Amino acid sequence: MIVRGQIASAWVGGVLALWLSGASVAEAREPLDLIPAESLLCWQGRPLPDAAPVSDEPSALQTLLELGTRLAGSARGGLDSGTQLGVRAAELFNLMIRYPHALALIDARAKPVETDPQAKRVDRLRGALVVQNRGHPEPFLRLIQKTVNEQTDRAEATLVTKTAGSWPYQELRDQRLPEWAVIAWGHIDGHFVLTVGAGVWPSIAAIAAGEAPSLSEVPWYAAARRNWGRRALIELFVAAADIQDRLDPFLDGRAGKFFRAWDAGNLEQAHWALGLEGRALFCVAHFRLGDETVRRMYADPENRDPRLLATVPAEARYAIYHLPLDRFLRRFFRGLMSIQEGRQRENIERIWAQIQAEHGFDVERNLLAHLGEYIVLHNDPPHPLRLPLAVTGLIEIRDEPAAVRQTIDSMCGAFQAALDQAAAEGRAPPPWNLHHSGDGVWCLQYGLVAGPAWTVTERFIVFSWSPHALRSYLAKVGDELNCSLQ
């Protein structure tokens, strides 16, 4: 076994090897060129316009996470391993989105737990993160070093430097973890490669050497990407048929149930592309259904509907999604329920029916039935940390806004009552709370942090990343929503 000091020595040697390793083949064009063709799911992204620039200095989000970790650790007497790992994952995501990147689930398996055959646990997991950082892995190496220091045990961890093809990489194993939980990282031709699972890093090196196909070479994906994928900021690849074939035998058919809940039981493959044309975002999807390919434009940058564009502040980037919301949300919630185990699903359905009866509302009749067909998203006001998902959005109301407002108020009130009851009974409450202001704004409250927030006007359900952001937006364009704050 390698103790902590030996890990540090192996770390230094590995870093030197990474720096001294040269590229033996031409640099891959994009991260997708290093993702295995058999991957079940893959997300490829390019730097978003609002992402903070790459810098050797810690980002504002990283500084905030570090401060929050120290404060929380002091209050609790130290953070548990899972919480620390979650913080490092948030840091990795914040770092990853500043570069061209691809994140893939290559394979997953599960098996029954010996003490409870009805329960399942992960038996095999293989995944990869590929980041095109042009030969500058230092920020990622520093983050991994912190994670290694926090997560490894002196007597249980082994860190070794290996070689695949002409590329050295480091591999970390910990005897406390399952056999599949092998972490490896290294550098291949201007790309930082981090993998989970035995043998994954060498398989990516084989792709780089031209010995195995990449996801970008799969013919159907290549055709789907031809017009939109190359200019997309985000692409999503889904091997739906393979997901069902590989997971259904181990998950009691729940993968297939999920796709059928979306009326996509015969879906073979899918590809989504999202990007910008000027200020407007496009979102286009291709679906392979047997031998047929269907294209669907969810967000059309050519949409010039004045009643929708009037809700977008000048100079803001925006997206106008065309989605029949009642049908979409019904499928969404059916999909969530389909992946629950039978007993858990029955309990959720029973509790939800009980809440609606006790508080006098019916979500389908009083809310979903009155929603329109459009969702508008934009980036005004901008988030100070430039978080990519911190947007302002509007969900169209087709009719009866008073019923929609009352239903949302009743739903939020019911959940707040449940939280209060749990606290009164001495049960551990969640770390957040719901807050309702006299002007009609609801928000989630995490200690001193407030957000997201939402309210209902005559034409839209409006939400934003904080109460202040929501009120700032409503003050700016409230007349266009046919209603100011109550």
N, C-alpha and C positions, 0 to 999 in steps of 0.2 A: 504494500500500500504506500501511497505517497502522502506524506504529511503536509501541513500547510506551507512550511518553508520550502519543501521540495516542489510543491505546486508552483510557488513563485519562481523557482529556478526553471522549471519546465515552461512556465509562461514566457519568461524572457527569451529562452531558446526558441520557442515557437514563434514569437514576434519577429526575431531576427530571420528565421526561416521564411516567414511570410514576406518580409521586405526583400530578401535576396532572391526569392523565386522569380523567374522570368516567365513570360508568356511563350508557350511553344506553338500555339495556333493563333489565328487572327482573332481579335477581340470580338466577342459576341455583340450583335447589333443592339439587343435589348435584353432585359432580365428574363423575359419569357423564353429566350433561346436556351436557357439553362434549366428550365422546368421540365421534368419527365413527362413524356407524352401520355402516360397512363394515369395522370393525376385526376382525382375526383373533382376537386374544386380549385380554382386559382383566381386570385385578384392581382391584376397588374395596374400599377399607378405611376403617374408622372407628377412632378412637383406641382401642387395647386397654386394658383395665383396669389392666394392669401397666406401661403405658408411662409414662416419666418425664414430668412436666408440662412444658409449654412455658415457656421462660425465656430471657431475653437472655443469661444466663451460659452458658458452654460446658457441655455435658452431661458426665457422667462418662465415657461411651464416647468422646466426641469428645476429651476430654483424654487418655484412654488411647491412642487412635489417634495423636494428635499426638506423644505421648511415644515410642510404639513406632516411628513414622516417623523421628523424630530419631535414636533409638538405632540403628535399622537403617541409616539413611543414613550415620551416622558410621562404622559397622562396615564398610560396603561402599564408602565413598567417594562416597556419594550414591545416591539411589534412581533407578531408571530410570523413564521416562515411564509405562509400563504399570502399575507398582506404585503410583506416585503417583495415577494415575487410579482404581485399585482402592480406595485409601484414601478418596478423595473420594466414590466411589460408596457406600461403607459409611457415611460421614457423611450423605450425602443420604438413604439409607434410614432411618437413625436419626432424622433430622429429619422425614421424610415421615410416618412412622407415628404421629406425635403429632397429626396433623390428619386430617380427612376427605380422602381422596385417591383418585385413579384412575390406574393405569399401564397403557398400552395399546400393543400391537404392531398397527399399522394395516396395514402391508403389508411384504412382504419378497420379494426376488428374488435369484437367484444366476446366475452364468454360469461356463463353463469357464475355467480358467487357461490362457493362451496356451501356456505351456511344458509343460503337462500337462493334456490334455483330460479326464482322469479326475477331476482335482481341481476343486473349485468354490470361488468366492469371492463375497462379497456384492456384488451389483450395484445393489441398491436396498433401503433400509431406511427405514421411516417409523414413528415412534413418538411418544408424548406422555405427559407426566406433568402431571396437574392436581391442585393442592392447594388446598383451601378454607381459606385463612388469614385471611379477613376483612379484607383490605386491609393486611396487615402482612408485606410480602415481604422485610424486611431480613435475616432469617437465611439465606434462599435466595440473596439477592443477594450476601451476604458469601461464601458458599460458592462461588458461580459466579466471583466475582472472584478467589478463591484459585486455582481451577482454570484460569482464563484466564491468570493470571500464570505458572503452572507449565507449561501445555501450548502456549502460543502462541509464535511466533517473530517477532522484530522485522520481518523482511523478508517474511514469508509470510502473516501474519494480517490480516484485514480485519474491523472491527467497525463496523456502521452502525446507525442508528436508522431504523425504517420505521413505517408505519401500515397497519393493516388495519381497515376500517370506522372506528370512532371510537377504536380502541385502538392506542397506540404500542407497539412492541416492538423488541428488539435482535436483530440477526442476526450471527453469527460464522461466517466462512469461513476456511479455511486451505488454501493451495495444495498443501501436502504430503499432504492427505487426499483421498479420492475425491470426485467431484462430489456424491454423495448426502449426504455428511457435513456437512450444514448444521445448526448449532445456533442455536436462537432461544428467547427468553424474554421474558415480559411479564406484565401483570396484566389480567385481565378480570373485572370485577364480583365482587370479593372472592375471586378464584381466581388463584393463581400458575400460569402455564402455561409449561412447558419442553418443547420439541419437538426431534426429530431428523428430518432429511429436508427436501428442498426443498419449499416451499409448504405445509408442515404447519401452521405457526402461523396463516397467513391462513385455512386451511380451518376451524380451530377458531373463529376470530373470526366466520366466516360462520355457524357453528352458533349462537353466542351471539346473533347478530343475527336468528336465525330464518330464515336463508336456506338451511339444510341440516339434515337430520335427525341426531339424536344416537342413540347406542346405546340409551339409555333409552326411545326411541320405537319400537324394533323390536318389532312386535306379539308375537312368540313370547316374547322375553325379558321383556316387560312382564307377560305372563300368568304366566310361571314365577316372577316375583318377588313376585306379589301377596300370598301368605300369609306368606312367610318372608324375602324379600329386604329389606323395609323395616326389619326389626329385626336384620338380620345385621351382624356386625362385619366379615366378609370375604365378598365375592362374587367368583366367577370365571365369566367368560363365554368360551365356546369356540365359534367358528364352524368346526366340524370339516370340513364339506364344502368350504367356501371355502379352508381351509388346504390340503386335498389338491389342489384345483383349481389354486391359485396356486403351490404349492411342488413338487408331484410332477414337472412337466415339467423342472424345473431340478435336482432332487435324486434323479434316477433312481428315482422312486416311493417314496422312503423315508418320506414323510409318511403315505401310505396304508398302508405296511407297519406303521408304528407303531400306527395305529388298529386294524388287523386283529390285531396282537399282543394287543390288549386285547379282542378279539372285538367290536369296534365299527366294523367296516368300513362299515356303513350309517348311521352316526351323522351327523346333519345339524347339530344345535346341542346345546350342553349348558350348564347353569347350576348352579353350586354355591353354597350359602349356609351360612355358619357363624356362630353367635352364641350368646349365653348366655340361659338361662332359670334365674334364680337362680344356683346354683353350677354347674349342669350345662350343658355345651355341646351344641348341636344341629348336625348336619351333614346337610343334605338336598340331593339333586340331582334335576334334571329333565333328561331326555334326549329329543330329538326324533328319532325313527326313522321317516323317511318322513312319513306323515300322523298317526302315533301319538306321543303324549307319555307317557313312563314316569317315575314318581316313585320315588326310592329314598331311604330314611332310613338313613344310615350311622351316625350317632350320635344315639340317641334320649334326650332328657333325662328321659323317663319310665321309663327302665330302672332297676329297683330290685333287681337281682340282689344278694343280700346277700354272696355270695362275692366279687363284684367291688367292691362299695362298701366292703367291709372293708379293701381295699388303699388307700383314699383317706383321708389324714389329715383330721381334723375341720377345718372352715372352708376347706379347699383348694377351688379351682375345678377341675373335672375334665371329662373326656370319656370315654365308653365307646363305642368303635367296634366294630360288628359286621361283621367281615370274615373269611370263610374264608381263613385266612392262607396255606395252601399254594397255593391257586389264585391268590390276589392276588399273592403274591411271584413265582410263576412268570410271571404276566402282566407284572409289573413288570420283571423281568430280560429277558423276551422283547422288551418295548418298548425297553429300553436297547440291546439288541443290534440291533434292527431299524433304528435310525438310524445305525449304523456303516457305513462303506464296506465293500464285499465283502471285500477283502484284510485290512483291519483286523479285521473281524468273525471271519474265519477264524483269524487269529493269536490273538485273545483266547480263542476257543473251544478252540484247540489247547493254549494255555498253561494254561487252567483245567483241562482234562482231565488234563494232565500233573501239575499240582499235586495234584489229588485222588488220582491213582494213586500218586504218590511218598509222600504223607503218609497214605495209607490211610483216606480218608473219602469218602463220597458224600453231597453236600448234599441231594439230593432224597430219598434213602432214609433217611438218618440224621438229618436235621434237619426239612425241610419236612413230611414225612409225619407228624411227631409234634406239630405245632403245632395250637393250637385255633382258635377263631373270634372271639376278642376281643382288643382292644388298649385298655389304660387309660392315659390321660395326665392328669397333674395338675401344679400349680405349687408343690409343696412338696418340698424347701425352695426358697424364692424366690431368684432370682439377685440379687446386690447391685446390678447395673447394670440390672435390670428388663428384660433382653433377652426379647423375646416368644417366641422359640423355645427358650429355656432351660427345659426341662420335665423331669419324671421320668416314665418310661413303663414299662409292663409288657406283655409279649407272652405270651399264654397258651400253656402247654404242655399238650397233651391227654394224652400218655402218654410213657413211657420218658424221663424227665428226664436220666438218666445218659447216654444216647446223645446227647441234645441237648447236654449240657455237654461231652462228649468231642469232639463234632464242632466246636463253637465253639472249643474250646481248640486243636484241630488246625488249623482254618482260620487262627486268629490266629497260631499258631506258624509256619505255612507262610509267611505274609506277613512275619513278623519275620525268618525265615531268608532270604527273598528280599532284604530290606533289608540284612541283614548281608553277604550275598554281593555285592550291588552295591557296598557300601562297600569290601569286601576287594579287589574288582577295579578299584577306582579310579574307578568310575562315580559321577556326582553323585547323592547320595541325596536323597530328598524332605526338606522342612524339618520333618518330624514323625517320630516313632518310636512303637512299641508297647511298652507296659510291662505286666508281669504281676506282681501281688503274691501273696504266700503265702496270703492269705485268699480267693483266687479272683477278684479284681477285675482286669479288663483296662481299660486306658485309652490314649488317644492322648496323646502328649507333644509339645508345640511349645515347645522350649526350656524356659522356666520355667513355661509355661502347660500345665496338665494337664486333659484333657477333650475329648470326652465319655468316660464310663466305663460299663462294663457287667459283669454277672455272671449266673449261672444258679442259680435255686433249684429246689425240687421242683415248683413250679407255674408259674413265670414266668421269662422272660428279662427282667431288670430293667436299665434304663439311666438315666443322669442326666447333667447337664451337667458334673460334675466328680467325681473319686473321693471327695472330702469330702462332696459333696451325696449321692452314692449311699450311702455308709456311714451318713450321718446319717439318711437315709430308712429304711434297713434296720434300724437300731437302734430306730427308732420303731415300725415295723409288721412286724418280722421274723417274729413268731409267726403273723401272718395269711398269710404266704407259705409256710408249712409248712417253712421252712428259714431258719436264720440263715446268716451267712457261714461258709464252710468253715473 
